[in-house]
């Protein structure tokens, strides 16, 4: 049987392509829905409550998948689930840092998408490729090839072009700066949290979904306490937790909740090249949709900067060439 026939499938379609299409749709939809939900007229929902609800949904989904997986090999009891999550050998303490980082990052996403147009946000958010690469070099002792360093420089230049173009167009430079700052900090936190999470996964035998349950739990509980009731307690007390919620707000929450699960599926069934392709396609679709929904104007500078980002993303995702072994021709003796 060929490699294509051996690929896992759903309804006859390889999961690799299903996960890829799902990631493109989710990436494109998330930023557009978040932006639209934050620019609608009427009462605005509190971003910290949206992040908490997103983590709660993620927690329930991951816990259900984890239990279904474990039932195939073990008898599931409450004490076993508790032991796997919070027992002495569960390694739950290692998950506190990435959980906290992800919670702050998700809140900053809402700030940034409120202040920046969807297309600019989507392009600028690719800074997380740079931060992830740098943290991988520092924390995982990973070495980057010359091609990857070149792609990171190109990515930086492309994002800078997009930002300069956006600063010239907008009349509220303070909003543009605050939006850019929010994206930059979110990308740093995303890079650090992602590499930290990868290091934890490689250092233990726990399943991916078990770690995601821990991640969601330790984002949900502190987020509910510090993010909602400490930072926004008065507003929640006056208007209620679900103040300003509508169909668009719930759509943004659901998109954010399933995003991490889709990325995990892509990593499992696809590869970095396809993931980079999905990211590039998402940027294009988001930009085109912004023209229609938000009257976004695609200028020559934006197109040039975005093109550079797309190519740099593609270049970074390509596998490094293996050095060729020296070839010595052996001459036969007549």
N, C-alpha and C positions, 0 to 999 in steps of 0.2 A: 504493500500500500504506500502511496505517496505521502509527503509531509502535509499536503493540503487536505487529503482525506482524513488524516489523523487529527486535524484541528478540532477542538470542541465546538459544537454547533448548537444553535437554537432555531428550531423550525427550518432546519436545512441551511441556515446562514451562519458562517463562522463567527464566533463570539468576538474575534479580533475586530471585525468590521462593525459589528453591533455596538461594541464599546466605543469605537472611534466616532461613529455617527452620533452616539449619545453624548459624548464629550463635546463635540462641536456644537450641538444644539444647546447643551447646558451652559457652556461658556458664553455663547452668544446671547442666550436668553437671560442669564443672570444679570449681566451688567445693564441690559436694556430694561428689564423689569424693575431692578433696584432703582435705576435712574427715574423711570416713569412714576414709581410709587412714591418717590421723594419730591417730585415736582408737580404732583396733582394738587388741585385746589382743595380747600377744606382742611380739617384737623390733621396734623401730622402725627404718625405713630412714633413712639420713643425707640430709637435704634437699639438700645441695650436690651429692651424686652424682645425685640425681633431676634437678636443674636441668641438669647437664652432659649427662646422657643425653637430655634433652629438646632441648638445643641440637644434639646430634649427629644426632638424627633429623631435626630441622628443616634442618640442613646438607645431609644426604643428599637429602631431598625437593626442596629449592630448587635444588641443583646438578643434579639429574636434569631438572627442569623447564627450567632455564636452558639445558642442553645440547640438549634437544629443541627449544626455540625457536630456538637459534642454528643448528641443523642445517638449518633451512628456508632459510637465506640464506647460510651460510658452511660451509666444510669445517672440522670440529672436530678440533683436535689438542691434545695436552697443552700445548704451548708457547703456543697461543692462549688456552686456558683460564687458564693461569698468568698470562699477560700481562694478560688482562681483570681478573683478581682482584688481582694484586699488581704490575702494571707501573707505569711512571712516570706514565701518564695514567689509572690506575685509580681514584685518589682514595681508596685504602684507609686512609690515615692519618686521614681524616675520620670513619671508621667506628669508630675505637677508643673514642671517648668514649661514643656511644650503646650500643655493645656492652657496655662495662663497667657502665654504668648499668642496662641491662636485666638483666644477670646478678645484680647486687645486689638489684634490685627483685624478681626471681623468687624469690630466697632469702627475702626478707622476706615474700612471699606465703605461703610455707609456715609461717613463724613466726606470722603473723597468723591463718591459718586453723586453726592448732593451738590458739590461745588464745581465739578468738572463735567464736561459733556461726555457721553458714553464712549465715543470713539477715542478721545484723548485719554480717558481713564484706562481703556483696554490696552492701548499701546504702551502707556507709561507703566502699567502694572507688570510689564515684562521685565522690569528691573529685578524682579524676584529671581530670574535666571542668574543674574550677576551675583546677587547676595548669596544664593544657594551654592553657586560655584565657589565663592570665596570661603564660605563656612565649611564646605566639603574639604577644601585644601587645608584649612586650619584644624578642623576637628577630626577628620577621618584620614588625614595624611594622604589625601588623594592628589595625584599629579595631573595637571592639564597639559595637553599637547599645544604646540604653537598655534595650530588651527583654531583650537577652542579659545585661546587668549585673544586671537585676532577677532573672532566672532563676538567676544564680550566687548571689545573696544568698539566694533561696528554697532553693536546694540546700544551702547552708551551714546554714541554720536547720533544715531537715529532717534532715540528718545529725546535727546537735547533739541534736535531740530523741531520735533513735534511740539515740545514745550515752549520754545521761542515763538513758534507760529501761533500757539494758543495764547501766549501773553500779549502778542500784538493785536489779536482780534478782540479779546475781552476788554470790557470797560471797567471791570472791577478786579484790578490786579491783586488786591489783598485776598480775594476769594481764590484766584488762580494760584497764588503762592501757598495758601493754606491747604488747598486741594492737593497740590504737588507735594507739600511736606507730609500730608497724611498718607499719600501713596508711598512715598519714600520710606517712611517709618514702618508702614505695613509690610513693605517688601523686605526690609531688614528682619522684622519679626518672623515673617513667613520663611525666609531662608534659614534663620537660626532654628526655628521650631521644626522645620522639615528635616534638617540634618540631624538634630537631636533625636527626633522620632526614628529616623533611619538607624542611628547608632544603637538605640534601645532595641529595635527589632532584630538587629544583627547580633546583639549580645545575649538574647534570650530565645527560648523555644516557644514562647507563647504565640498564639495565632494572631493574625492581623486584626481580626474582628474583636478579639478580646482586648487588644491594645486600644482599638478605637472606642470600645465601651468605656475603658478607663479615661481615655482622652476626653470623650464627651461628658462624662460624669464630673471630672475635675475642671471642666470649663463651665458646666451648668451651675453647679453649686456656688462657687465663688462669684460667678457672673450674676446669679440671682441676688446674692447678699451684697456684694460691693458695687456691681454694675448697675443694678436696678434700684435696690432699696437704700443704698448709701448715696450714690451719685444722683439718682433721679427719684428718690423716695418721696419728696414733696409733690412732685408732678404726678406720680403714680397714685398717691393718696387722694389728690384732688380730682383726678380724671379717670383713674382706674388703669389696670395693667394693660388692657386691650384697647385703650383709647386710640382712635384714629385708624384702627385696623379695618381693612377692606379686602376685596379679592386680590388686588395688586400687592398689598402688603403680605398676604398669605402666600402668594405666588413667589415673591422674593425669598421668603423664609424657606419654602420647600426647595427652591433652586439651590440655596446655599446649603441646606441640609444634605441633599443627595450629591452635591458636588464632590466631596471627599470620597464618597463610596464609588463614584464613577471613575475618578482618578485611580483608585486602587484596582478597579476592574481593568482599566487600560494598562496599568503596569503589569498586571498578571497575564493578560491575554495578548497584548500588543507589544510595542517597543518604543524607544525614545524618538525614533524617526517619525513614527505615526503620531505620537503625542505632540511633537513639534509641528507636524502638518496640521493637526487638529487645532492647535493654538493659532497658527497662521490663518487658517480658514475662518476661525472665530473672529479674528480682528477684521478681516475683510467684510464678513457678514454684519458685524456690529457697526462698522463705518457706513455701509450702505443703508442699513436700517435707520441709523441716526439721521441720515439725509431726509428720509421720509417722515419719521416720527418726531424729530426734534429740530428740523430745519437746519441741520448741520451742513456747513459748507466745506467741501473737500478742496483745499487749496493745493497748489503745486508743492509747497513746502511740506504740507501734511502728507501728501502722496509720496514724496521723496523720503521723508523720515520713516514713514510706515513701511515703505519698500525695503529700506535698510534694516529695519527691525525684523521683517519677515525673512529676509535672506540670512541675517545673523542667527535667527532662531533655527532655521533649517541647517545652517552650517554647524551650529553647536550640537545639534542632535545626531549628526552623522558619526558613525563609528570611526575611530582612528585607524589609519592604515598600519598594518603590522609591518615591521621592518623586514625586508626581504633578506633571506639568507644568502651569503655569497655563493655564487655558482662557479664551480671549477670544472671545466671540461676535461674529461679523461680521454686521452688519446689511446686508441687501441694499437697494439703492436702487430704489425703484419709479419 
